[in-house]
Amino acid sequence: MQLGLGDVIALLLRELWLMALVFGVLFGLGLAVAFSMSSSYTAGASLLMQLGKNYVYEPVAGDAARGATATIDQVVQSEVEILNSTELKRRVINKLGFKIILPSDPGYWNPRNDADKAAAEAAALKVMQGGFEATTAPQNNVVRLTFKHEDAQAASLILNTLIDDYQSYRQEVYTDSTGPVLQRQKDAFDARLAEADNAYRAFLAQNGVGDYDTAKATYAKIYDQVTTDLYAAQTQLATDQAKLTEVRSNLTTMSPEMSIERDLDLSVPNKIFALQQQRQDLLSRYLPTAQPVKDIDAQIASLQTMMSSGRGVGEATHKMGVNTVYQGLVTQKMDLEADMASVNGRMVLLQRQAIQVLEKLQGLSGLEAENSRLATERNTLQDNLKTLTQRIQENQAAQEMTKGSDDTVRVVEKASMPDKPKSLKRVVLILSFLFAGFTALCAGLLRVYTRKGFANADMAAKALDLPVLAQAKTKPA
């Protein structure tokens, strides 16, 4: 049977009482729920999340991936998880008390036993979890916080207390865990370094060495110095030997004595000089051809002939003495022989010292492998300990700088007391009306399509495809 819109409306009008009954029941239930709902006040606040030290990766050992940072979305989500934590809400409950959280339930204000306290905590925690909401947006570091409560002053107080406790609680969550680990590792390295030091000192004491590297360097330096001195002594001995040979050769060609003084006989030259003066005197009185002048000339010529023959000048006296050059050579010879004896003795001592120092060096070379192992282990532990100490100091400095301040969370806006209540009564009423009307309509349609009979003559004519000739009214029974 094909029904038009008018037919459907006519059939629905026939089921008006059923639809009115369904609508009345459902809408009445909606009214009851709406009027049973109480008004609530919503306090709002906002926090600014920033990238801080807690989100920078600091490895306990090594530098692999050191300095890696989290994204701002990861920072915000981590902080929101702390805000939504049950422990934080329990702290707010313990701080404010049940009276502020549950103002309309006086029975929870003063619990008498553990069971009452547990029930009160459960009720208060339900209010805290149901009223609190943190809203975020992708790539946005601002977190908006809201808290709904039946009391306006309590709503703002609870939200502000939650923010304050959150700032201290997050510091506990991010409590320095690296510092204790580094300290334990440092203590372990201290113990191992003490053992390594004791083993190294025992090794040195057993071999009669104060410091291996210093001893080896000292003996090597001494050996070089002794070898240098030995070569210098050999060179000095060869030089003195050559000088002594030359001195001995010179001594064989010299006499121990030498002439020190000699006096000459100058009587002939003096006579010639005197005769020449007499001749001058005679020339003043005689001519050169005079006999007296000729006699003096003859005497002068005779004496000059004697001088020319070498017999005019003779040796009057001759003194002999010690040859100083010879004596100097003898002294030099004795000095060289003494120096050579000294150098020979020094060479013997240097050779003995060189052998002793070489034996020490060879002994130290035999200990080098064990010394290198012990020293390397100790030095490695010292380097690790130095690195750990530096890391501990850097970590402590960072903790001190961030202590008392929060470089990650900033309060943009504190919660203020809301002045207007918010209620869902109107929304519930509208939804109840729409739902009751829709359900009543569905009930009417269901009744229309399941009920037998026709609503009027026109519908019967359409359904039976027959004309309706007459229509009788229904009489009451």
HELIX and SHEET records of a PDB file:
HELIX    1   1 LEU A    5  ARG A   14  1                                  10    
HELIX    2   2 LEU A   16  SER A   36  1                                  21    
HELIX    3   3 LYS A   53  TYR A   55  5                                   3    
HELIX    4   4 ILE A   72  LEU A   83  1                                  12    
HELIX    5   5 THR A   86  LEU A   96  1                                  11    
HELIX    6   6 PHE A   98  ILE A  101  1                                   4    
HELIX    7   7 PRO A  106  TYR A  108  5                                   3    
HELIX    8   8 ASP A  114  GLY A  131  1                                  18    
HELIX    9   9 ALA A  152  VAL A  173  1                                  22    
HELIX   10  10 THR A  178  GLN A  206  1                                  29    
HELIX   11  11 TYR A  212  THR A  252  1                                  41    
HELIX   12  12 SER A  267  LEU A  283  1                                  17    
HELIX   13  13 GLN A  291  SER A  308  1                                  18    
HELIX   14  14 THR A  324  GLY A  366  1                                  43    
HELIX   15  15 GLU A  368  THR A  402  1                                  35    
HELIX   16  16 LYS A  425  THR A  450  1                                  26    
HELIX   17  17 ALA A  457  LEU A  464  1                                   8    
SHEET    1   A 4 PHE A 132  THR A 135  0                                        
SHEET    2   A 4 VAL A 142  HIS A 149 -1                                        
SHEET    3   A 4 TYR A  41  MET A  49 -1                                        
SHEET    4   A 4 VAL A 409  GLU A 413 -1                                        
SHEET    1   B 2 GLU A 257  ASP A 265  0                                        
SHEET    2   B 2 GLY A 314  VAL A 322 -1                                        
END                                                                             
